[in-house]
Amino acid sequence: MEIAESKKPGSLKARAVRRMGVTLVVLGALLFVPAGSVRFWQGWLYLLLMVASWVFFFVSLWRRDPKLLERRLQSKESQPEQRFALKLFSMVLYAGFILAGLDFRLGWSQARVGRVPAIVVVAAEIVVGCGYWLVFWVMKTNTFAGSTIQVEPGHRVIDSGPYALVRHPMYTGMVVTSLATPLALGSYVTLPVFALMVPVLAYRLIHEERVLCRELPGYAEYCERTRFRLLPRVW
């Protein structure tokens, strides 16, 4: 079984590499098949940054916190609300990638607004990288920052690092990355699509807070101390 195998270091490493490989192939196909060309340089640059970030995450977690790496590889949510949120997240992500590829092929952004300047694409890539860095900071701070919503034995409230600023800094990093992705892919028309990530993540984190307030001792008090969920002084 997968859980039993994951306890073996070699199996954990293989699962992580397999997950990265499959995800890369899927996202690459969603970009380049609709684009109809390998000259979609914005797509290559985006995937390169993604791969570099994932490899950095993987190597860092493998060396420093393999238990967190295992938590990040878990994907089965027990809560129906969370399963629904993940489906919405995937739908928005896939739609955004497909439309960005079609935009490259059909020139929608260029016809309606103009070509996204190369300097803007590069700047957006830097912002995407900042979002990844924030996610990594969260994982470095909180060993319980898994992919699924659950309270484990020994689980405790983390209120240091980025958690001293907002209650869900990993989602903040994901929002930053999502909002910068359209311009990083050279597409204006996908801006409203990727913007849908914000309400999807908001829905997920609100339900997550309900679970944690109910099951994690001290989390309700942490929410009282740390007022903002996603963005300081905003929400």
Secondary structure, 3 states (H helix, E strand, C coil): CHHHHHCCHHHHHHHHHHHHHHHHHHHHHHHHHHHCCCCCHHHHHHHHHHHHHHHHHHHHHHHHCHHHHHHHHCCCCCCHHHHHHHHHHHHHHHHHHHHHHHHHHHCHHHHHCCCCCHHHHHHHHHHHHHHHHHHHHHHHHCCCCCCCCCCCCCCCCCCCHHHHCCCCHHHHHHHHHHHHHHHHCCCCCCHHHHHCHHHHHHHHHHHHHHHHHHHCCCHHHHHHHCCCCCCCCCC
